[in-house]
Amino acid sequence: MGKGGKPEGGDGFGDASRDGVEQENMAAWLLGVNALKIQPFKLPNLGPRDVLVRLKAVGICGSDVHHFKNMRCADFVVKEPMVIGHECAGIVEEVGSEVKHLVPGDRVALEPGINCKRCELCKQGRYNLCPEMKFFGSPPTHGCLANQVVHPGDLCFKLPNNVSLEEGAMCEPLSVGVHACRRANVGPETNVLVMGAGPIGLVTLLAARAFKAPRIVVADVNDHRLSVAKALGAHEIVKVSTNIEEVAEELLK
């Protein structure tokens, strides 16, 4: 999607339907620290390999919160107004002439990282490591907290009928847990320790269960998060102490 458009004033989500009189596409623009405003968001023209998606569900990631509160997340600094958000799903409204696997009306999850498709890593199938990656909501690339976005068709994945749009929007964070389990070779003989029961820790727990890990221990400093981890299937939970010796003793039980 690239940089998209600039804010032009106005507020409130409008109906950006292309039927009849086309109205402005709206998005949530980050304008400064703790300053978010709904403003028009001009989309690029639909290319032959692109799809136009009307977004129906967008998750709020910790990185979005960091940008909102601090105008930066690690080395990604917001230097000008931008649209936030990267966890999303929606309904296809229009497809480019070369897109054959999707039709208007399809429900899709969007992969938020747009790779160059030309470098050696992309050609090797390791496109997640593309040095030219443009990622929704990471400066300077605009995100997806909008009525509509134009996105590469090969990064839009049709959802099964039994997967809701809200669940589709969670495919991106869930993929982090799946990737972690694959990297760690989790299987029926692998005991797993998850450090932290935040959203990513919890989806990693769910992934480890799906990978048939026989024992999954989740550690955190927060009682409520630990209770959620237990409810989601953690075999054991550990309330982390500030005393490192106590932590080691608990984990080795």
CORDA-V547354 format. One record per residue. N is the residue number from 1. RES is the residue in one small letter. PSI is psi in whole degrees, -180 to 180 (999 if undefined). OMEGA is omega in degrees with one decimal (NA if undefined). NEAR is the number of other C-alpha atoms within 12 Angstrom. Layout:
# CORDA-V547354
n->N res->RES psi->PSI omega->OMEGA near->NEAR
n->N res->RES psi->PSI omega->OMEGA near->NEAR
This chain:
# CORDA-V547354
n->1 res->m psi->-26 omega->178.5 near->40
n->2 res->g psi->-148 omega->-173.9 near->32
n->3 res->k psi->-15 omega->177.4 near->28
n->4 res->g psi->-139 omega->-175.5 near->31
n->5 res->g psi->-175 omega->178.3 near->28
n->6 res->k psi->153 omega->178.0 near->25
n->7 res->p psi->143 omega->-176.5 near->29
n->8 res->e psi->14 omega->-179.0 near->18
n->9 res->g psi->175 omega->-178.3 near->18
n->10 res->g psi->161 omega->177.0 near->18
n->11 res->d psi->169 omega->-177.7 near->19
n->12 res->g psi->138 omega->177.9 near->20
n->13 res->f psi->126 omega->177.5 near->22
n->14 res->g psi->167 omega->175.7 near->20
n->15 res->d psi->111 omega->-176.1 near->21
n->16 res->a psi->26 omega->-177.8 near->28
n->17 res->s psi->142 omega->178.0 near->20
n->18 res->r psi->-1 omega->176.2 near->16
n->19 res->d psi->132 omega->179.9 near->10
n->20 res->g psi->-135 omega->-179.5 near->8
n->21 res->v psi->120 omega->-178.7 near->9
n->22 res->e psi->130 omega->178.8 near->11
n->23 res->q psi->167 omega->-173.7 near->18
n->24 res->e psi->140 omega->171.0 near->28
n->25 res->n psi->135 omega->-177.5 near->38
n->26 res->m psi->153 omega->-179.5 near->36
n->27 res->a psi->164 omega->176.2 near->44
n->28 res->a psi->111 omega->-178.4 near->36
n->29 res->w psi->132 omega->171.7 near->40
n->30 res->l psi->116 omega->-174.0 near->38
n->31 res->l psi->-18 omega->-178.8 near->26
n->32 res->g psi->-176 omega->179.9 near->22
n->33 res->v psi->123 omega->-179.7 near->22
n->34 res->n psi->26 omega->-178.1 near->17
n->35 res->a psi->103 omega->-179.1 near->20
n->36 res->l psi->135 omega->-177.5 near->26
n->37 res->k psi->141 omega->176.5 near->29
n->38 res->i psi->119 omega->-176.5 near->29
n->39 res->q psi->164 omega->179.5 near->30
n->40 res->p psi->146 omega->-178.3 near->32
n->41 res->f psi->104 omega->-177.4 near->40
n->42 res->k psi->128 omega->-178.9 near->27
n->43 res->l psi->153 omega->173.7 near->33
n->44 res->p psi->163 omega->176.2 near->22
n->45 res->n psi->149 omega->179.7 near->21
n->46 res->l psi->118 omega->177.6 near->24
n->47 res->g psi->170 omega->-177.3 near->20
n->48 res->p psi->-25 omega->-179.2 near->19
n->49 res->r psi->12 omega->-176.8 near->23
n->50 res->d psi->165 omega->171.2 near->33
n->51 res->v psi->149 omega->172.4 near->43
n->52 res->l psi->123 omega->-176.4 near->42
n->53 res->v psi->130 omega->170.2 near->46
n->54 res->r psi->116 omega->-174.9 near->38
n->55 res->l psi->138 omega->-178.2 near->42
n->56 res->k psi->-20 omega->179.8 near->28
n->57 res->a psi->130 omega->178.0 near->31
n->58 res->v psi->125 omega->177.0 near->37
n->59 res->g psi->159 omega->175.7 near->35
n->60 res->i psi->114 omega->-177.1 near->26
n->61 res->c psi->162 omega->175.0 near->28
n->62 res->g psi->-34 omega->178.4 near->23
n->63 res->s psi->-37 omega->175.9 near->30
n->64 res->d psi->-41 omega->180.0 near->39
n->65 res->v psi->-41 omega->177.6 near->22
n->66 res->h psi->-45 omega->178.4 near->26
n->67 res->h psi->-42 omega->-178.2 near->37
n->68 res->f psi->-42 omega->-175.3 near->32
n->69 res->k psi->-28 omega->-172.1 near->20
n->70 res->n psi->-6 omega->-176.0 near->23
n->71 res->m psi->25 omega->175.6 near->31
n->72 res->r psi->156 omega->170.9 near->28
n->73 res->c psi->110 omega->-173.2 near->20
n->74 res->a psi->-123 omega->-177.6 near->15
n->75 res->d psi->1 omega->179.7 near->15
n->76 res->f psi->109 omega->-174.3 near->20
n->77 res->v psi->130 omega->176.7 near->25
n->78 res->v psi->114 omega->-176.6 near->31
n->79 res->k psi->-11 omega->178.2 near->19
n->80 res->e psi->162 omega->-178.4 near->24
n->81 res->p psi->137 omega->-179.0 near->37
n->82 res->m psi->157 omega->176.0 near->43
n->83 res->v psi->133 omega->-177.4 near->48
n->84 res->i psi->178 omega->175.1 near->46
n->85 res->g psi->140 omega->176.3 near->41
n->86 res->h psi->-8 omega->179.3 near->39
n->87 res->e psi->108 omega->-169.0 near->40
n->88 res->c psi->160 omega->174.0 near->46
n->89 res->a psi->156 omega->-179.2 near->44
n->90 res->g psi->-162 omega->-175.6 near->40
n->91 res->i psi->131 omega->179.9 near->36
n->92 res->v psi->130 omega->178.1 near->36
n->93 res->e psi->-28 omega->-178.3 near->29
n->94 res->e psi->145 omega->179.4 near->33
n->95 res->v psi->150 omega->176.0 near->32
n->96 res->g psi->166 omega->-173.1 near->26
n->97 res->s psi->-24 omega->-177.4 near->16
n->98 res->e psi->1 omega->179.5 near->18
n->99 res->v psi->117 omega->-175.0 near->24
n->100 res->k psi->-17 omega->-174.0 near->17
n->101 res->h psi->-4 omega->-179.8 near->21
n->102 res->l psi->151 omega->175.8 near->31
n->103 res->v psi->158 omega->176.4 near->25
n->104 res->p psi->136 omega->-177.8 near->22
n->105 res->g psi->-18 omega->178.0 near->19
n->106 res->d psi->141 omega->174.9 near->28
n->107 res->r psi->128 omega->-172.4 near->35
n->108 res->v psi->151 omega->166.7 near->43
n->109 res->a psi->142 omega->-177.2 near->43
n->110 res->l psi->131 omega->171.6 near->49
n->111 res->e psi->122 omega->-168.4 near->37
n->112 res->p psi->-11 omega->-179.2 near->43
n->113 res->g psi->118 omega->-178.7 near->35
n->114 res->i psi->109 omega->-176.5 near->35
n->115 res->n psi->166 omega->-174.6 near->30
n->116 res->c psi->-26 omega->-180.0 near->24
n->117 res->k psi->6 omega->-175.7 near->24
n->118 res->r psi->-29 omega->-174.3 near->17
n->119 res->c psi->170 omega->-177.5 near->18
n->120 res->e psi->-38 omega->179.9 near->17
n->121 res->l psi->-41 omega->177.4 near->18
n->122 res->c psi->-43 omega->-178.7 near->19
n->123 res->k psi->-25 omega->178.1 near->15
n->124 res->q psi->-2 omega->-177.8 near->13
n->125 res->g psi->6 omega->179.8 near->15
n->126 res->r psi->48 omega->-171.8 near->17
n->127 res->y psi->-18 omega->176.6 near->23
n->128 res->n psi->-16 omega->179.1 near->27
n->129 res->l psi->9 omega->-178.2 near->21
n->130 res->c psi->125 omega->-179.1 near->22
n->131 res->p psi->-15 omega->179.3 near->19
n->132 res->e psi->20 omega->-177.9 near->20
n->133 res->m psi->133 omega->171.4 near->27
n->134 res->k psi->120 omega->-171.6 near->30
n->135 res->f psi->127 omega->177.7 near->36
n->136 res->f psi->127 omega->170.4 near->38
n->137 res->g psi->7 omega->174.1 near->48
n->138 res->s psi->117 omega->-175.2 near->39
n->139 res->p psi->137 omega->5.9 near->32
n->140 res->p psi->16 omega->-176.6 near->28
n->141 res->t psi->129 omega->179.3 near->32
n->142 res->h psi->154 omega->-178.2 near->42
n->143 res->g psi->-154 omega->-167.3 near->49
n->144 res->c psi->11 omega->178.6 near->49
n->145 res->l psi->75 omega->-171.5 near->43
n->146 res->a psi->169 omega->173.6 near->45
n->147 res->n psi->-45 omega->-175.1 near->39
n->148 res->q psi->154 omega->169.4 near->44
n->149 res->v psi->155 omega->169.1 near->48
n->150 res->v psi->128 omega->-172.4 near->43
n->151 res->h psi->149 omega->176.3 near->48
n->152 res->p psi->133 omega->-177.6 near->37
n->153 res->g psi->-33 omega->-178.0 near->37
n->154 res->d psi->-4 omega->175.8 near->27
n->155 res->l psi->16 omega->175.8 near->31
n->156 res->c psi->125 omega->-171.6 near->40
n->157 res->f psi->124 omega->-177.5 near->32
n->158 res->k psi->132 omega->-179.2 near->31
n->159 res->l psi->141 omega->173.0 near->26
n->160 res->p psi->158 omega->-177.6 near->14
n->161 res->n psi->-26 omega->-177.4 near->12
n->162 res->n psi->8 omega->177.3 near->11
n->163 res->v psi->122 omega->-178.5 near->18
n->164 res->s psi->165 omega->176.9 near->22
n->165 res->l psi->-36 omega->177.3 near->30
n->166 res->e psi->-42 omega->176.3 near->25
n->167 res->e psi->-36 omega->177.7 near->27
n->168 res->g psi->-38 omega->178.6 near->34
n->169 res->a psi->-21 omega->180.0 near->38
n->170 res->m psi->3 omega->179.2 near->32
n->171 res->c psi->-37 omega->-177.7 near->35
n->172 res->e psi->-53 omega->177.2 near->35
n->173 res->p psi->-35 omega->177.3 near->35
n->174 res->l psi->-35 omega->-179.5 near->28
n->175 res->s psi->-27 omega->177.7 near->25
n->176 res->v psi->-45 omega->178.4 near->24
n->177 res->g psi->-41 omega->178.2 near->30
n->178 res->v psi->-44 omega->180.0 near->28
n->179 res->h psi->-42 omega->178.7 near->22
n->180 res->a psi->-43 omega->-179.9 near->25
n->181 res->c psi->-37 omega->177.4 near->32
n->182 res->r psi->-43 omega->179.4 near->19
n->183 res->r psi->-34 omega->-178.2 near->13
n->184 res->a psi->2 omega->-179.4 near->21
n->185 res->n psi->43 omega->179.6 near->19
n->186 res->v psi->137 omega->179.8 near->28
n->187 res->g psi->-169 omega->-176.4 near->22
n->188 res->p psi->-13 omega->179.9 near->17
n->189 res->e psi->13 omega->-174.5 near->15
n->190 res->t psi->118 omega->171.3 near->20
n->191 res->n psi->141 omega->-172.4 near->26
n->192 res->v psi->135 omega->171.1 near->34
n->193 res->l psi->123 omega->177.1 near->31
n->194 res->v psi->118 omega->-179.5 near->38
n->195 res->m psi->101 omega->179.7 near->28
n->196 res->g psi->126 omega->-177.6 near->28
n->197 res->a psi->38 omega->171.0 near->34
n->198 res->g psi->-172 omega->-177.8 near->27
n->199 res->p psi->-45 omega->-179.3 near->27
n->200 res->i psi->-38 omega->176.0 near->29
n->201 res->g psi->-39 omega->-179.3 near->35
n->202 res->l psi->-39 omega->177.4 near->36
n->203 res->v psi->-28 omega->174.4 near->33
n->204 res->t psi->-38 omega->173.3 near->40
n->205 res->l psi->-48 omega->-179.7 near->46
n->206 res->l psi->-40 omega->178.4 near->36
n->207 res->a psi->-42 omega->179.8 near->34
n->208 res->a psi->-37 omega->175.4 near->42
n->209 res->r psi->-43 omega->179.7 near->30
n->210 res->a psi->-28 omega->177.9 near->22
n->211 res->f psi->5 omega->174.5 near->27
n->212 res->k psi->30 omega->175.2 near->21
n->213 res->a psi->131 omega->-175.0 near->29
n->214 res->p psi->-26 omega->-179.3 near->22
n->215 res->r psi->121 omega->-179.8 near->24
n->216 res->i psi->119 omega->179.0 near->38
n->217 res->v psi->132 omega->178.9 near->38
n->218 res->v psi->130 omega->-179.9 near->42
n->219 res->a psi->140 omega->177.9 near->36
n->220 res->d psi->169 omega->177.6 near->30
n->221 res->v psi->-8 omega->-170.8 near->21
n->222 res->n psi->123 omega->-177.2 near->20
n->223 res->d psi->-41 omega->-177.9 near->20
n->224 res->h psi->-44 omega->179.6 near->18
n->225 res->r psi->-38 omega->177.9 near->27
n->226 res->l psi->-37 omega->178.6 near->32
n->227 res->s psi->-36 omega->176.2 near->24
n->228 res->v psi->-42 omega->178.5 near->26
n->229 res->a psi->-41 omega->179.0 near->36
n->230 res->k psi->-42 omega->-179.5 near->25
n->231 res->a psi->-28 omega->-179.4 near->18
n->232 res->l psi->0 omega->172.4 near->27
n->233 res->g psi->9 omega->175.2 near->27
n->234 res->a psi->134 omega->179.6 near->34
n->235 res->h psi->-35 omega->178.2 near->26
n->236 res->e psi->151 omega->174.8 near->28
n->237 res->i psi->147 omega->-177.7 near->36
n->238 res->v psi->121 omega->173.4 near->34
n->239 res->k psi->115 omega->-174.5 near->29
n->240 res->v psi->134 omega->176.8 near->27
n->241 res->s psi->161 omega->174.7 near->18
n->242 res->t psi->-10 omega->177.9 near->11
n->243 res->n psi->109 omega->-173.5 near->12
n->244 res->i psi->-31 omega->179.0 near->12
n->245 res->e psi->-38 omega->177.3 near->12
n->246 res->e psi->-38 omega->178.7 near->15
n->247 res->v psi->-48 omega->-178.6 near->20
n->248 res->a psi->-40 omega->-179.7 near->16
n->249 res->e psi->-41 omega->-179.7 near->13
n->250 res->e psi->-44 omega->-175.0 near->19
n->251 res->l psi->-25 omega->-178.2 near->25
n->252 res->l psi->-1 omega->179.2 near->11
n->253 res->k psi->999 omega->NA near->11
